Amino acid sequence: MTRVAIIYTNFGIVEMLKGLAKEVLPGVEIVNIVDDSLLNDARAAGVDGEVGARMRRYFEAAEATGASVILSSCSSVGATVDAARDRVAVPVLKIDEPLAEEALRHGKRVAVIATVESTLKPTCDLIENTARERGVEIEIDTFLVEGGLELFVAGKVAEHNQRVVETTAGAAQDHDVIVFAQGSMSVAVPQAQEEVDVPVLSSPLLALQRIKALLAGEATA
């Protein structure tokens, strides 16, 4: 059976991605590797050498399971994927790479919204680098939903969603597309999209669709 390994830095979206993977990748076995200390360490000290070394070992462990593709599910540690690609023989995908590509299709004024500050810079860097590679001019503004991740982790999803939607409504007035910087924010997409006329994008579905294409030989990481 084909295997895909997903590496997480907290438990927040494990069940959500597992459920979505059953729909998008039927017949594919999902291997979940979780270190719920990584995000806190990255938020406290940045993505330093120690965080990078730990992620590298998880990528190597994922490959050892026989995974055909590895997905890094945390945007905050996305920079660790670049080095990992030289150390494992299977494709490694950042969860927000397809998201960055999709954002460029909807206009030059991009609003990036996050519920944890450490995600803003890597997400913006990824979108900017993707735009540069494609010769596209963009403008990015960032918005932080203070305390949003804590609400989500505590199971207060309705309150999390309400705060995200309020921020989205404000950002949509001056932007062509809204990018939710974290996979956990995807739970707020339906409600947010009802409130605004511009596209609201989130990473999980786009990433799994890219993995499906990778497994079929129709795309590259």
C-alpha positions in Angstrom: 0.0 0.0 0.0 1.2 3.5 -0.8 2.2 5.6 2.2 2.3 9.3 2.9 3.9 10.6 6.0 2.7 13.8 7.7 4.9 15.6 10.3 3.1 17.8 12.9 4.4 20.2 15.5 1.2 20.0 17.6 -1.9 17.8 17.7 -4.3 20.6 16.6 -4.9 19.5 13.0 -4.0 15.8 13.2 -7.6 14.5 13.1 -8.6 17.1 10.5 -5.9 16.1 8.1 -6.4 12.4 8.7 -10.1 12.8 7.8 -9.4 15.0 4.8 -6.8 12.5 3.6 -9.3 9.7 3.6 -11.4 11.7 1.1 -8.6 13.0 -1.1 -6.3 10.0 -1.0 -8.5 6.9 -0.7 -6.4 3.8 -0.4 -3.3 5.6 0.8 -2.0 4.8 4.2 -1.2 7.9 6.3 1.7 7.8 8.8 1.5 10.5 11.4 4.6 11.8 13.2 3.9 14.3 16.0 6.2 16.3 18.2 4.0 18.7 20.2 7.0 20.6 21.7 8.3 21.8 18.3 5.9 24.7 17.7 6.4 26.1 21.2 10.1 25.9 20.8 10.0 27.5 17.4 7.8 30.3 18.7 10.2 30.9 21.7 13.5 30.7 19.9 12.8 30.8 16.2 13.6 28.0 13.7 17.2 27.6 15.0 19.7 24.8 14.4 18.2 22.6 17.1 14.6 22.8 15.7 16.1 22.2 12.2 18.0 19.1 13.4 15.0 17.6 15.0 12.9 18.1 11.9 15.6 16.6 9.8 15.5 13.4 11.9 11.7 13.3 11.5 12.0 13.6 7.7 14.5 10.8 7.8 12.2 8.7 10.0 9.3 9.4 7.7 11.3 8.1 4.7 12.3 5.0 6.7 8.6 4.1 7.1 8.4 3.7 3.3 6.5 6.9 2.6 6.3 7.9 -1.0 5.7 11.6 -0.1 6.4 13.6 3.1 4.2 16.5 4.1 5.4 19.1 6.6 2.2 20.4 8.2 3.5 23.4 10.1 4.1 26.7 8.3 6.2 28.1 11.2 9.0 25.5 10.5 8.6 25.5 6.7 12.2 26.6 6.3 13.4 23.2 7.5 12.0 21.5 4.4 14.5 23.2 2.1 17.4 21.5 3.8 15.6 18.2 4.2 15.1 17.9 0.4 18.8 17.2 0.0 18.7 14.5 2.7 15.8 12.3 1.7 15.1 10.6 -1.6 11.3 11.1 -1.6 9.4 14.4 -2.3 8.9 16.7 0.7 6.1 19.2 0.5 5.5 22.3 2.7 1.8 22.4 3.4 1.5 26.0 2.2 3.4 25.7 -1.1 0.3 25.0 -3.2 -1.4 27.7 -1.2 1.2 30.3 -2.2 0.8 29.4 -5.8 -3.0 29.6 -5.7 -2.9 33.0 -4.0 -1.0 34.5 -7.0 -3.9 33.5 -9.3 -6.3 36.0 -7.6 -4.6 39.4 -7.8 -1.6 41.3 -6.5 -3.0 42.5 -3.1 -2.6 39.6 -0.7 -3.8 39.6 2.9 -2.1 37.0 5.1 -3.9 36.2 8.3 -2.4 34.1 11.2 -3.4 33.1 14.7 0.3 32.8 15.8 2.9 35.4 15.0 5.7 33.0 14.1 3.8 31.9 11.0 3.5 35.3 9.4 7.1 35.7 8.2 7.6 32.2 6.7 4.3 32.4 4.9 5.0 35.9 3.5 8.5 34.8 2.5 7.1 31.8 0.7 4.5 33.8 -1.2 7.0 36.5 -2.1 9.6 33.9 -3.3 6.9 32.2 -5.4 5.9 35.5 -6.9 9.5 36.3 -7.7 10.1 33.0 -9.4 7.0 33.6 -11.6 7.8 37.3 -12.3 4.6 38.4 -10.6 4.4 41.7 -8.6 2.4 41.5 -5.4 1.7 43.5 -2.3 1.3 41.6 1.1 -0.2 42.9 4.3 -0.3 40.8 7.5 -2.9 40.4 10.1 -2.6 38.7 13.5 -5.6 37.2 15.3 -4.2 37.5 18.9 -4.9 34.4 21.0 -6.6 32.6 18.1 -4.4 29.5 18.3 -4.9 29.2 22.0 -8.6 29.2 21.5 -8.4 26.6 18.8 -6.2 24.3 20.9 -8.5 24.8 23.9 -11.4 23.5 21.8 -13.1 26.9 21.6 -13.5 26.6 17.9 -16.6 28.9 17.6 -14.8 31.7 19.3 -11.7 31.1 17.2 -13.7 31.2 14.1 -15.5 34.4 15.0 -12.2 36.2 15.6 -10.8 35.0 12.4 -13.9 36.0 10.5 -13.9 39.5 12.0 -10.2 39.9 10.9 -11.0 38.5 7.5 -13.9 40.9 7.0 -11.7 43.9 7.7 -8.8 42.7 5.5 -11.1 41.9 2.5 -12.0 45.5 2.0 -8.5 46.3 0.5 -7.2 43.0 -0.8 -7.8 40.7 -3.7 -7.3 37.4 -1.8 -7.2 36.2 1.8 -4.6 33.6 2.8 -5.0 31.8 6.1 -1.5 31.1 7.2 -2.2 28.0 9.3 -3.9 24.7 8.6 -5.9 25.0 11.8 -7.6 28.1 10.4 -9.3 26.1 7.6 -12.2 25.4 10.0 -13.1 29.1 9.7 -13.0 29.1 5.8 -16.8 28.4 5.2 -17.9 31.1 7.6 -15.4 33.6 6.4 -16.2 33.0 2.8 -19.8 33.8 3.5 -18.8 37.2 4.8 -16.5 38.4 2.0 -16.5 38.5 -1.8 -12.8 37.7 -2.3 -11.4 34.2 -2.2 -10.4 32.8 1.2 -7.6 30.2 0.9 -6.3 27.7 3.3 -3.6 25.0 2.9 -4.8 21.5 3.9 -7.0 20.7 0.9 -4.6 22.2 -1.6 -1.7 20.4 -0.1 -3.4 17.0 -0.2 -4.5 17.6 -3.8 -0.9 18.3 -4.7 0.1 15.1 -3.0 -2.5 13.2 -5.0 -0.9 14.7 -8.2 2.6 13.8 -6.9 1.6 10.2 -6.4 0.1 10.0 -9.9 3.3 11.5 -11.4 1.4 14.6 -12.5 3.3 17.2 -10.4 6.6 17.8 -8.6 7.3 19.0 -5.1 
